[in-house]
Amino acid sequence: MVGTIRTWRLSDAADLAAALNNPNILKNLRDGLPYPYTLADAENYIRAMLGAEPGSQYAFTVDVNGKAVGSIAVFRQANIHFRTAELGYYIAEPYWGQGIGTKAVQQTCNYVFENSDILRIFAEPFAYNTASCRILQKAGFTLEGILRKNAIKNGEVLDMKLYSLIRE
Ligand SMILES: CC(C)(COP(=O)(O)OP(=O)(O)OC[C@H]1O[C@@H](n2cnc3c(N)ncnc32)[C@H](O)[C@@H]1OP(=O)(O)O)[C@@H](O)C(=O)NCCC(=O)NCCS
């Protein structure tokens, strides 16, 4: 199955809330998302993405047959890193393992390199997150190193991996 990235619509909020109300997703993300994640939380996120300053971020849902099955975004960094951007993503669990995440990463990076001045896109999955590391590899990212003991998530000290994709 292949998804296609597209701009968020407010009507995607129920799909977004359903996807994010899942500890198997949240445990792989940074802290700060509410749990349970309500319809209002989803609507607020979508409004924020639609209202963001142009060029500051590139946020998409991943659409499969009209359903929003995931979220992917590239966030421009500040100061001397203004041509660097961080990539984040998740796919709703029922859709895992079908190549949707890989395609979404490829489509998003292509879009950003074609439509912005960003030179470098990086991602920092937890080192144990084999699926996320694998999709970055499949999308052509380079592993630049291990960020040792770089995070505390759910009370555990975790290594992260630093991957990047450079504009050719
Ligand atoms: C990471 C995530 C986005 C992957 O999405 P997906 O659509 O399932 O990814 P794909 O199907 O494109 O590819 C997954 C790859 O990982 C592999 N994989 C998955 N789980 C694995 C595991 N436990 N061990 C080894 N490989 C694994 C799959 O076999 C596949 O590789 P292959 O094509 O070489 O066989 C999804 O699992 C997710 O949303 N996880 C929770 C949130 C998250 O981790 N976000 C990223 C934060 S950095």
The ligand as a Gaussian input file, in Angstrom:
#p B3LYP/6-31G(d) Opt

LIG

0 1
 C        8.588000       4.038000      12.462000
 C        7.314000       3.983000      11.622000
 C        7.010000       5.389000      11.117000
 C        7.561000       3.044000      10.439000
 O        6.462000       3.156000       9.539000
 P        6.086000       1.951000       8.536000
 O        5.089000       2.483000       7.571000
 O        5.738000       0.757000       9.335000
 O        7.507000       1.749000       7.812000
 P        7.835000       0.881000       6.496000
 O        6.805000      -0.172000       6.323000
 O        8.051000       1.846000       5.378000
 O        9.260000       0.258000       6.847000
 C        9.494000      -0.363000       8.095000
 C       10.805000      -1.134000       7.993000
 O       11.246000      -1.444000       9.304000
 C       11.355000      -2.858000       9.430000
 N       11.014000      -3.199000      10.801000
 C        9.894000      -2.889000      11.463000
 N        9.976000      -3.346000      12.727000
 C       11.163000      -3.932000      12.843000
 C       11.836000      -4.588000      13.901000
 N       11.282000      -4.687000      15.106000
 N       13.072000      -5.078000      13.659000
 C       13.640000      -4.966000      12.448000
 N       13.065000      -4.333000      11.401000
 C       11.835000      -3.835000      11.615000
 C       10.394000      -3.407000       8.410000
 O       10.715000      -4.743000       8.093000
 C       10.641000      -2.445000       7.249000
 O       11.873000      -2.694000       6.596000
 P       11.973000      -3.554000       5.234000
 O       11.146000      -2.822000       4.199000
 O       13.428000      -3.565000       4.936000
 O       11.391000      -4.908000       5.525000
 C        6.111000       3.437000      12.451000
 O        6.460000       2.184000      12.955000
 C        5.714000       4.350000      13.585000
 O        4.934000       5.274000      13.410000
 N        6.266000       4.063000      14.799000
 C        5.926000       4.842000      15.997000
 C        6.383000       6.294000      15.920000
 C        7.836000       6.422000      15.545000
 O        8.665000       5.593000      15.882000
 N        8.149000       7.522000      14.840000
 C        9.512000       7.839000      14.490000
 C       10.150000       8.596000      15.570000
 S       11.863000       8.942000      15.173000

